[in-house]
Amino acid sequence: MNNVRTVSETKRTFYSLHTRPINTIYRRVVEELMVEMHLLSVNADFKYDPIYALGVVTTFDRFMQGYKPDEDKESIYNALIKSVEEDPQQYRQDAQRLEELAKSIPAKDLVANLSEKRLGNDSDLQALLESIANNPSFKYSRLFAIGLYTLLESSDPEMVKDEKLRNEALKTIANSLNLSEDKLSKDLDLYRSNLDKMAQAAIVMADMVAADRKRREQRAQNSETKVAPPSQE
């Protein structure tokens, strides 16, 4: 008997947990992320790790930036993680721990750490990185790549803006962890490009909302303005 969850089941779970409507461009982002996470979760080679969690949390936070109403974001996030039968709190905690660790390490040292399959003095992370490098069946994902990128960005935001330095760092990390350098670079280039497009779309949407609000206010003002009747003298 096949008990593997389907995409439809995952989506049903999500919409049963978050019942409020989601703004159009953001709904596409959420559903694409949900499907990506679902497909990984049902893959036999996939195994959860904190770097992947950092990639998920960063992707959600970056692409949902500016979402209104702001209070709905946490509900959407919780429903997203729970829809693939995972713990939203664990993702947040693991992501925060890695970000704080990366911020405490200079970029060059961070790259050197990762090339030596360690991260600070954390033995759990060292074991994780060694297991990734030594596992020919490791299930690489775009979200894992974004997690690695976020480590670099947290350590030195300016370094990742420099194409040469960024590519050198990614090459070193990819070779150390036995990941495809080409795939890693392409996934991260697409991620950066999509972030730019999303930021532009959010600006356009904000302008449209502001223009619509202004029109409504103008109509309301006009309806309240009563023309005085002509004199009957």
DODRENLUM-835608 format. One line per 2 residues: number of its first residue (from 0); their letters; for each residue x, y, z of C-alpha. Coordinates in pm, 1 decimal, always signed. Layout:
<nodes>
NUM> a> X/Y/Z; ...
</nodes>
This chain:
<nodes>
0> mn> +0.0/+0.0/+0.0; +138.1/+341.6/-102.5
2> nv> +117.2/+590.0/+185.0; +325.1/+867.9/+26.6
4> rt> +145.3/+1199.9/+64.7; +40.4/+1377.2/-254.5
6> vs> +84.7/+1744.2/-341.8; -293.9/+1783.5/-324.3
8> et> -298.6/+1652.0/+33.4; -21.4/+1889.6/+133.6
10> kr> -208.3/+2185.3/-19.9; -531.2/+2081.6/+152.3
12> tf> -350.2/+2069.6/+485.9; -205.6/+2415.0/+427.1
14> ys> -539.4/+2576.3/+338.0; -710.9/+2407.6/+632.5
16> lh> -453.1/+2569.3/+864.7; -441.5/+2911.3/+700.9
18> tr> -794.4/+3000.4/+596.4; -755.3/+3366.8/+507.0
20> pi> -700.8/+3458.8/+139.2; -343.5/+3523.6/+25.2
22> nt> -257.2/+3816.1/-200.9; -211.0/+3705.0/-562.4
24> iy> +164.6/+3734.4/-627.3; +244.5/+3599.4/-281.8
26> rr> +12.4/+3301.0/-322.9; +223.1/+3183.2/-615.6
28> vv> +540.6/+3217.2/-406.7; +389.7/+3021.0/-117.6
30> ee> +252.9/+2742.1/-338.8; +578.6/+2702.4/-532.4
32> lm> +773.2/+2680.9/-206.0; +518.6/+2435.4/-66.4
34> ve> +544.2/+2206.3/-370.2; +925.0/+2222.1/-361.6
36> mh> +928.6/+2125.8/+7.0; +669.0/+1854.0/-48.7
38> ll> +868.2/+1688.9/-329.0; +1178.4/+1688.7/-111.0
40> sv> +991.5/+1551.7/+192.2; +869.0/+1244.9/+1.0
42> na> +1210.2/+1175.3/-157.0; +1379.2/+872.5/-0.3
44> df> +1723.3/+1039.8/-8.1; +1612.2/+1361.5/+157.5
46> ky> +1700.8/+1427.2/+519.0; +1625.0/+1744.2/+714.8
48> dp> +1924.0/+1953.1/+823.0; +1972.4/+2304.7/+970.1
50> iy> +2125.0/+2447.6/+649.3; +1814.3/+2342.6/+457.3
52> al> +1600.2/+2497.7/+733.9; +1793.3/+2823.6/+698.7
54> gv> +1723.7/+2815.4/+324.2; +1350.9/+2762.6/+379.5
56> vt> +1318.5/+3035.8/+643.6; +1526.8/+3284.6/+442.4
58> tf> +1329.1/+3216.1/+124.0; +998.8/+3264.0/+304.1
60> dr> +1106.0/+3580.5/+486.0; +1264.5/+3743.1/+179.9
62> fm> +985.2/+3668.8/-65.0; +709.8/+3755.9/+183.9
64> qg> +870.7/+4088.8/+273.8; +612.8/+4364.8/+256.7
66> yk> +316.9/+4125.1/+274.6; -1.9/+4281.3/+405.5
68> pd> -163.1/+4227.3/+646.8; +165.3/+4175.8/+827.1
70> ed> +4.7/+3969.1/+1105.4; -92.3/+3698.6/+852.8
72> ke> +270.9/+3614.4/+771.3; +327.3/+3401.6/+1080.9
74> si> +7.0/+3205.6/+1015.8; +113.9/+3142.4/+654.4
76> yn> +462.9/+3036.3/+766.7; +330.8/+2796.1/+1031.4
78> al> +79.4/+2643.0/+788.4; +352.4/+2602.5/+524.8
80> ik> +586.1/+2404.8/+751.7; +305.2/+2202.4/+907.8
82> sv> +168.7/+2114.0/+562.9; +480.8/+1900.0/+506.6
84> ee> +445.2/+1757.1/+859.1; +738.3/+1947.1/+1008.6
86> dp> +784.9/+2173.8/+1312.6; +783.0/+2549.3/+1232.2
88> qq> +960.9/+2628.4/+1559.3; +1247.8/+2390.0/+1486.2
90> yr> +1304.7/+2553.4/+1146.0; +1315.0/+2899.5/+1304.3
92> qd> +1543.8/+2793.2/+1587.8; +1788.7/+2608.9/+1361.3
94> aq> +1793.0/+2897.8/+1113.2; +1853.2/+3156.0/+1386.0
96> rl> +2133.1/+2949.7/+1542.3; +2317.3/+2923.6/+1208.1
98> ee> +2269.2/+3290.9/+1123.6; +2404.2/+3402.9/+1460.3
100> la> +2699.4/+3167.2/+1426.2; +2779.3/+3296.6/+1075.7
102> ks> +2761.3/+3658.7/+1196.5; +3028.8/+3581.6/+1454.6
104> ip> +3275.9/+3445.8/+1194.4; +3459.9/+3663.0/+935.5
106> ak> +3374.8/+3560.2/+576.6; +3722.3/+3423.8/+494.8
108> dl> +3720.6/+3215.0/+810.9; +3366.8/+3095.1/+737.0
110> va> +3467.7/+2974.3/+390.0; +3776.8/+2809.6/+541.0
112> nl> +3557.4/+2645.7/+806.0; +3318.9/+2507.0/+546.6
114> se> +3607.8/+2382.7/+331.4; +3728.6/+2194.8/+640.2
116> kr> +3373.7/+2061.6/+691.2; +3309.5/+2244.5/+1014.4
118> lg> +3129.6/+2555.1/+1136.6; +3277.3/+2720.0/+1442.5
120> nd> +3325.6/+2465.9/+1720.5; +2984.3/+2305.3/+1682.9
122> sd> +3037.2/+1927.2/+1675.9; +2685.1/+1859.9/+1545.1
124> lq> +2741.3/+2086.4/+1245.8; +3081.7/+1930.7/+1181.7
126> al> +2921.5/+1586.4/+1175.9; +2650.5/+1717.6/+942.2
128> le> +2896.8/+1868.4/+693.6; +3111.3/+1555.2/+695.8
130> si> +2806.2/+1336.5/+634.5; +2700.3/+1556.3/+339.9
132> an> +3046.5/+1542.5/+181.4; +3074.5/+1166.0/+228.7
134> np> +2722.0/+1076.3/+116.8; +2700.6/+1014.8/-260.0
136> sf> +2320.8/+1000.4/-225.4; +2291.8/+1335.8/-48.4
138> ky> +1975.1/+1504.7/-176.2; +2093.2/+1846.3/-287.7
140> sr> +1823.2/+2112.1/-321.9; +1788.8/+2476.6/-416.8
142> lf> +1678.9/+2547.2/-59.8; +1998.7/+2392.1/+75.9
144> ai> +2195.7/+2615.3/-163.5; +2009.9/+2921.2/-34.2
146> gl> +2097.9/+2813.5/+319.7; +2469.0/+2808.2/+229.5
148> yt> +2436.3/+3146.0/+58.1; +2263.7/+3292.2/+364.7
150> ll> +2555.6/+3179.3/+581.5; +2792.0/+3378.9/+357.9
152> es> +2554.5/+3675.5/+346.8; +2515.8/+3676.2/+726.3
154> sd> +2892.3/+3673.0/+771.3; +2964.4/+3948.0/+516.6
156> pe> +2677.1/+4107.0/+318.8; +2924.5/+4306.9/+105.9
158> mv> +3125.5/+4000.2/+5.2; +2828.0/+3828.6/-160.5
160> kd> +2765.3/+4140.6/-370.5; +3112.0/+4101.7/-525.4
162> ek> +3067.6/+3850.3/-806.8; +3429.8/+3735.6/-809.3
164> lr> +3455.1/+3685.4/-432.6; +3112.3/+3521.0/-420.3
166> ne> +3194.6/+3275.0/-698.1; +3531.6/+3187.7/-544.1
168> al> +3365.0/+3117.9/-209.2; +3090.7/+2905.4/-365.5
170> kt> +3348.4/+2709.2/-567.1; +3549.9/+2632.9/-252.9
172> ia> +3239.3/+2524.2/-59.9; +3101.1/+2314.8/-346.9
174> ns> +3429.6/+2129.2/-393.3; +3460.9/+2064.5/-20.7
176> ln> +3106.9/+1928.3/+19.8; +3112.6/+1737.9/-311.0
178> ls> +2831.0/+1946.2/-457.5; +2794.4/+2052.3/-819.8
180> ed> +2952.1/+2397.5/-847.6; +2755.6/+2466.1/-1166.5
182> kl> +2421.6/+2371.6/-1010.7; +2495.9/+2569.8/-694.9
184> sk> +2584.6/+2884.7/-890.7; +2286.3/+2857.9/-1125.8
186> dl> +2040.0/+2805.2/-839.4; +2176.0/+3105.0/-650.0
188> dl> +2183.7/+3329.0/-958.6; +1816.3/+3243.4/-1015.1
190> yr> +1739.0/+3306.6/-647.9; +1899.9/+3651.9/-659.3
192> sn> +1722.2/+3733.0/-985.4; +1384.2/+3625.2/-848.3
194> ld> +1437.5/+3836.1/-536.4; +1491.0/+4140.9/-758.0
196> km> +1177.8/+4062.9/-961.0; +973.2/+4013.0/-645.5
198> aq> +1093.7/+4344.3/-503.7; +992.7/+4520.2/-825.8
200> aa> +652.0/+4348.8/-828.1; +595.2/+4450.4/-465.8
202> iv> +668.2/+4814.5/-552.9; +421.9/+4802.3/-844.4
204> ma> +158.9/+4641.9/-621.0; +212.4/+4902.8/-347.4
206> dm> +171.4/+5180.8/-605.9; -149.9/+5021.4/-734.2
208> va> -290.5/+4986.6/-381.6; -202.0/+5349.7/-302.8
210> ad> -361.8/+5473.7/-627.5; -675.3/+5269.7/-560.5
212> rk> -697.7/+5406.6/-205.1; -660.6/+5761.0/-336.3
214> rr> -942.9/+5705.7/-589.3; -1172.2/+5566.9/-319.0
216> eq> -1098.1/+5860.2/-89.7; -1164.4/+6102.9/-374.5
218> ra> -1498.5/+5937.7/-454.3; -1597.2/+5944.3/-88.3
220> qn> -1504.7/+6310.6/-65.1; -1705.3/+6392.7/-378.4
222> se> -2013.6/+6209.5/-252.0; -2001.0/+6404.2/+74.7
224> tk> -1979.9/+6738.8/-104.5; -2335.0/+6859.2/-148.0
226> va> -2414.8/+7122.1/-405.4; -2626.8/+7399.5/-252.8
228> pp> -2972.6/+7421.1/-420.4; -3040.3/+7734.9/-627.5
230> sq> -3205.5/+8027.6/-447.4; -3588.0/+8032.5/-465.8
232> e> -3615.0/+8413.1/-435.9
</nodes>
